[in-house]
């Protein structure tokens, strides 16, 4: 009898081993583990030691300390506690015995007591009967790991990652978390933006380079870029694609539009704007379309729509104005799209903001700025549009339900030709200025706080999507040597904690 039982165990062990060898993943967890549906837990492959799941707290020395986002009721589950995707479905005690190459009386008794009822119960509480392609499951796990890896990372000294971080714009000075100064030398910055899914930030500079800083690496007193992307000529504008993780579009003087990989620095695609003389011309602004898979490029008196999956010169041309003065004329310096209203807003150096339908028809032309418009943005509720301009101290808010007059005007310091970024953060509006200060307003147009964060101009501003962090960049062109008593030149990146 004992030989028969040993033969059964050896047979099942070999079938389980063959399954795990041929599969790209171990399996999926049992529903009986009572997972919290509000939390998406990472699924690891064969080489992973542990994964996390709510259950009764058990001690273990194999906990991966780099994955500690949800720390309450979190315990490690070892490899042998997975349920395979194919039959036979065995209790965890037997699987542990099989994987450990040990047999005992309890496991043999458990194996002997397997009945149809216990199998049915086991299958109902797992995904053993589901037909899942190993290739599809592998792709799903790979995508999920890449998108959720940052949610399981806790950076020392950083505020907690949340879907809706709480910002504290009080009268107290925010805490400086990281800074980078020596990386820019004498090159002033031209804007910054957080990665959509990672704790990385990209900064454009005057030397036609993008510097990417990774906060997940070991923090330093003075951060150094983990990657530098060199463009051909002066940078005009850049934006994230969204559809392809960690990729961004870039446009600059005398060059086509480039699609870059923000992780490896590889040039992925090139999109060319060809004029009426069949010559290459450059775009002044880029923006992803609300429908996805396409992006818009702003030129003089026109907007061009490119398909992200079709590099080259093929595009759709939307005329915004003509030489006779009809429509929105001048250089289209910034674009913003809204998917709910199916419309786009375009800013021009002719000091106007044009509202267009999705097919390119002009809806209205808004005026009120005294300088060329450098940024436009829709509010999260799609009822308002904000615009800012160079050498213009005002950010104008327009109500799209009544476009006859501005809803309110926000005052800031913008005395240079730089593009001063503003950001819409929850119920607040943040903007930098040429005086080095960060100003915060509420959605009613009332000033809430102000912070003098840099001794030089503050053109770059970006709010972290999941943490209570605000990144600011400083610097401007100085024609003559600066007297240290009057002003201190600074080209830097600083990251502030507003939690």
FENGI-V725504 format. One record per residue. N is the residue number from 1. RES is the residue in one small letter. PSI is psi in whole degrees, -180 to 180 (NA if undefined). OMEGA is omega in degrees with one decimal (* if undefined). Layout:
# FENGI-V725504
n = (N:N)
res = (RES:RES)
psi = (PSI:PSI)
omega = (OMEGA:OMEGA)
This chain:
# FENGI-V725504
n = (1:2:3:4:5:6:7:8:9:10:11:12:13:14:15:16:17:18:19:20:21:22:23:24:25:26:27:28:29:30:31:32:33:34:35:36:37:38:39:40:41:42:43:44:45:46:47:48:49:50:51:52:53:54:55:56:57:58:59:60:61:62:63:64:65:66:67:68:69:70:71:72:73:74:75:76:77:78:79:80:81:82:83:84:85:86:87:88:89:90:91:92:93:94:95:96:97:98:99:100:101:102:103:104:105:106:107:108:109:110:111:112:113:114:115:116:117:118:119:120:121:122:123:124:125:126:127:128:129:130:131:132:133:134:135:136:137:138:139:140:141:142:143:144:145:146:147:148:149:150:151:152:153:154:155:156:157:158:159:160:161:162:163:164:165:166:167:168:169:170:171:172:173:174:175:176:177:178:179:180:181:182:183:184:185:186:187:188:189:190:191:192:193:194:195:196:197:198:199:200:201:202:203:204:205:206:207:208:209:210:211:212:213:214:215:216:217:218:219:220:221:222:223:224:225:226:227:228:229:230:231:232:233:234:235:236:237:238:239:240:241:242:243:244:245:246:247:248:249:250:251:252:253:254:255:256:257:258:259:260:261:262:263:264:265:266:267:268:269:270:271:272:273:274:275:276:277:278:279:280:281:282:283:284:285:286:287:288:289:290:291:292:293:294:295:296:297:298:299:300:301:302:303:304:305:306:307:308:309:310:311:312:313:314:315:316:317:318:319:320:321:322:323:324:325:326:327:328:329:330:331:332:333:334:335:336:337:338:339:340:341:342:343:344:345:346:347:348:349:350:351:352:353:354:355:356:357:358:359:360:361:362:363:364:365:366:367:368:369:370:371:372:373:374:375:376:377:378:379:380:381:382:383:384:385:386:387:388:389:390:391:392:393:394:395:396:397:398:399:400:401:402:403:404:405:406:407:408:409:410:411:412:413:414:415:416:417:418:419:420:421:422:423:424:425:426:427:428:429:430:431:432:433:434:435:436:437:438:439:440:441:442:443:444:445:446:447:448:449:450:451:452:453:454:455:456:457:458:459:460:461:462:463:464:465:466:467:468:469:470:471:472:473:474:475:476:477:478:479:480:481:482:483:484:485:486:487:488:489:490:491:492:493:494:495:496:497:498:499)
res = (x:x:x:x:x:x:x:x:x:x:x:x:x:x:x:x:x:x:x:x:x:x:x:x:x:x:x:x:x:x:x:x:x:x:x:x:x:x:x:x:x:x:x:x:x:x:x:x:x:x:x:x:x:x:x:x:x:x:x:x:x:x:x:x:x:x:x:x:x:x:x:x:x:x:x:x:x:x:x:x:x:x:x:x:x:x:x:x:x:x:x:x:x:x:x:x:x:x:x:x:x:x:x:x:x:x:x:x:x:x:x:x:x:x:x:x:x:x:x:x:x:x:x:x:x:x:x:x:x:x:x:x:x:x:x:x:x:x:x:x:x:x:x:x:x:x:x:x:x:x:x:x:x:x:x:x:x:x:x:x:x:x:x:x:x:x:x:x:x:x:x:x:x:x:x:x:x:x:x:x:x:x:x:x:x:x:x:x:x:x:x:x:x:x:x:x:x:x:x:x:x:x:x:x:x:x:x:x:x:x:x:x:x:x:x:x:x:x:x:x:x:x:x:x:x:x:x:x:x:x:x:x:x:x:x:x:x:x:x:x:x:x:x:x:x:x:x:x:x:x:x:x:x:x:x:x:x:x:x:x:x:x:x:x:x:x:x:x:x:x:x:x:x:x:x:x:x:x:x:x:x:x:x:x:x:x:x:x:x:x:x:x:x:x:x:x:x:x:x:x:x:x:x:x:x:x:x:x:x:x:x:x:x:x:x:x:x:x:x:x:x:x:x:x:x:x:x:x:x:x:x:x:x:x:x:x:x:x:x:x:x:x:x:x:x:x:x:x:x:x:x:x:x:x:x:x:x:x:x:x:x:x:x:x:x:x:x:x:x:x:x:x:x:x:x:x:x:x:x:x:x:x:x:x:x:x:x:x:x:x:x:x:x:x:x:x:x:x:x:x:x:x:x:x:x:x:x:x:x:x:x:x:x:x:x:x:x:x:x:x:x:x:x:x:x:x:x:x:x:x:x:x:x:x:x:x:x:x:x:x:x:x:x:x:x:x:x:x:x:x:x:x:x:x:x:x:x:x:x:x:x:x:x:x:x:x:x:x:x:x:x:x:x:x:x:x:x:x:x:x:x:x:x:x:x:x:x:x:x:x:x:x:x:x:x:x:x:x:x)
psi = (-43:-37:-39:-45:-42:-38:-40:-46:-44:-38:-47:-36:-43:-38:-40:-42:-39:-39:-49:-30:-39:-15:149:-9:162:-45:-157:159:159:147:-23:-12:-6:62:146:118:-20:-10:131:110:147:144:126:162:-163:-35:-11:147:-41:159:172:140:140:135:-168:142:126:145:146:148:5:15:129:109:-11:-9:82:52:-56:96:-13:134:41:128:156:144:124:174:-34:-5:10:153:123:161:-9:158:158:152:113:154:157:-34:-38:-41:-41:-39:-42:-42:-24:1:36:152:141:172:-37:-42:-40:-40:-41:-41:-39:-29:6:120:176:-37:-44:-36:-44:-41:-39:-42:-38:-27:14:-177:36:-30:-5:141:104:125:130:-34:-45:-42:-38:-42:-43:-44:-40:-45:-42:-39:-42:-33:-27:0:-38:-23:-17:12:129:117:136:129:5:150:158:145:128:159:-36:85:148:120:141:90:70:-170:-10:152:133:158:130:119:-55:160:154:121:-50:-20:-23:-17:-121:17:119:154:158:33:160:164:136:148:143:-31:10:164:57:156:142:137:126:144:171:-22:21:36:143:126:127:127:133:115:-11:-13:178:123:145:164:-40:107:143:143:139:-16:142:128:121:123:169:-45:-172:135:133:-49:160:159:156:146:-36:-45:-30:118:136:32:146:153:143:140:149:-179:135:35:158:178:132:143:116:149:116:-10:-43:-15:16:139:117:-45:163:136:125:134:117:131:-171:-15:10:36:155:131:162:155:150:-17:154:149:137:141:152:-26:-15:148:-6:159:160:144:131:127:-164:120:16:160:136:139:120:150:125:-29:1:83:159:-148:-5:125:168:133:128:117:124:-25:176:177:-21:-8:1:139:-154:111:171:-177:127:101:-15:150:145:141:148:122:-30:-45:-5:53:167:151:136:130:146:154:-5:12:31:159:119:134:124:151:176:-30:1:5:135:126:-50:157:116:135:160:-16:152:-3:174:134:131:-14:138:149:139:147:159:-29:2:14:-12:158:134:147:142:156:164:149:41:122:15:142:121:132:126:135:118:-15:-16:94:12:-38:155:146:-47:168:131:136:133:175:112:80:3:177:12:160:111:112:140:158:141:113:105:-115:24:159:123:142:144:-178:168:-11:5:13:155:123:145:126:159:177:-7:-3:6:136:135:-49:166:138:129:102:-22:148:-13:-177:149:84:-26:134:132:137:131:137:-24:-5:159:58:143:125:135:144:148:169:154:168:129:115:-48:160:144:134:123:-24:-28:-45:145:118:137:127:102:166:131:141:125:144:117:24:NA)
omega = (-179.3:177.5:178.4:-180.0:178.9:178.4:178.4:-179.4:-179.3:179.2:179.8:179.8:-179.2:178.3:177.8:-179.7:178.6:178.9:-177.3:-179.9:-175.6:-176.4:178.0:178.6:-176.9:-178.2:177.5:-176.6:-179.2:173.9:180.0:176.7:175.0:177.8:174.6:-175.7:-178.7:-178.3:177.3:-176.6:-179.3:175.4:-175.4:-179.0:-173.1:-173.7:-179.0:-177.7:-174.4:164.6:-173.8:-177.7:176.7:178.5:174.2:-174.7:175.8:-179.8:176.6:177.0:-176.1:-177.2:177.0:-174.6:177.6:179.8:-173.4:178.2:179.3:-171.7:-179.4:178.6:-178.9:-179.5:177.5:173.7:-175.5:-174.4:-174.6:-178.0:174.2:172.3:-178.8:-177.8:-179.3:179.1:5.2:177.6:-173.9:174.9:-177.2:-179.2:178.6:179.0:177.0:179.3:-178.4:-177.7:179.8:179.1:179.1:175.3:174.9:-176.0:-178.6:-178.8:178.2:177.8:178.5:178.6:-178.4:-175.8:178.3:179.3:178.4:-179.2:-179.0:176.5:-179.7:179.1:179.4:-179.1:-179.1:-179.2:178.2:178.5:-175.3:-176.7:-177.5:178.3:-177.2:178.2:178.7:-179.9:179.7:180.0:178.2:178.4:-179.7:-179.0:-179.8:179.2:-178.0:178.9:-178.5:-178.4:-175.0:-177.0:-178.5:179.4:-178.8:-178.7:176.5:-179.5:-177.6:178.7:-177.7:175.3:-176.7:177.6:179.3:176.8:177.2:-177.6:-179.4:179.4:179.8:179.2:-179.6:-179.4:179.7:-178.7:179.4:-178.9:177.0:-177.4:-179.7:175.2:177.4:-177.3:-175.0:-177.7:-175.0:179.7:-179.2:-178.2:179.3:-178.0:-177.3:177.6:-179.5:179.2:175.1:170.9:-177.9:-172.5:-176.6:175.5:176.4:179.0:179.7:-178.2:175.2:-176.4:-174.5:-178.2:177.1:178.2:169.7:176.2:-177.6:-178.3:-177.9:179.8:178.7:176.5:-179.2:-177.5:179.0:176.8:177.3:-174.7:173.6:-179.6:175.8:-179.1:176.3:179.8:-177.2:173.3:-176.9:-176.0:-177.5:-178.9:176.0:-174.9:175.3:178.4:176.6:179.8:-179.9:-177.7:177.1:-175.2:173.3:174.5:-178.2:176.8:-178.5:175.7:-178.3:-175.7:174.6:-178.5:175.5:176.7:-177.2:172.6:-175.1:169.8:-176.1:179.1:-177.8:-176.6:-178.1:174.1:-174.3:-175.4:178.6:-179.3:-171.7:172.7:-177.1:-178.8:-175.1:177.1:-178.8:178.1:178.7:173.0:-174.8:174.7:180.0:-177.9:177.1:179.8:176.7:178.1:-178.1:-178.6:179.0:179.4:179.3:174.7:-177.6:178.2:-178.7:176.1:177.2:178.1:-179.8:173.9:179.5:-178.9:-179.6:170.7:-175.5:-177.4:-178.4:176.7:179.8:-174.3:-178.0:-179.6:174.9:-177.8:177.3:-179.6:179.5:179.9:179.6:-176.0:179.3:177.1:179.8:176.9:-179.3:-177.3:176.5:-179.0:176.0:-170.3:180.0:-177.8:174.0:-177.8:176.4:-176.7:-177.8:-179.4:-179.0:179.8:178.2:176.6:-178.0:175.4:-175.9:174.4:173.1:174.9:179.5:173.5:-179.6:175.5:-175.8:172.9:-177.0:-179.8:176.7:179.1:-179.5:178.5:-179.0:178.5:-176.1:179.4:-178.3:178.8:177.4:177.7:179.8:-177.1:-177.3:178.9:172.9:-178.8:174.1:175.4:-179.6:179.5:176.3:-179.6:-177.7:173.0:-179.4:179.7:175.8:-174.2:177.8:-176.3:-179.5:-173.7:-175.5:167.9:-175.2:176.0:-179.8:173.4:-176.4:176.8:176.3:-171.1:-176.5:-179.0:176.3:177.5:172.0:-178.3:178.5:-177.0:175.4:178.1:179.5:-172.9:-179.8:179.3:179.1:171.2:179.4:-176.5:167.6:-175.1:176.5:-173.9:-179.0:179.8:-177.5:175.4:-178.1:179.0:172.5:-178.9:-179.4:177.0:178.2:-176.6:173.6:-179.7:-177.5:175.3:170.7:-176.3:174.0:179.3:-179.6:178.4:-178.4:-177.4:175.4:-176.3:174.4:-170.7:-177.4:174.5:179.8:-178.7:-178.1:-179.0:-173.9:-179.2:178.0:-179.7:179.9:-176.4:-174.7:179.0:179.3:-178.5:175.2:177.9:177.9:176.1:-173.6:176.1:175.4:177.6:176.7:-174.8:-176.9:175.7:-173.5:173.0:-176.1:179.9:-177.0:-175.5:178.7:178.7:-179.6:172.8:-170.8:169.7:177.3:-179.1:-171.9:179.3:179.6:-179.8:*)
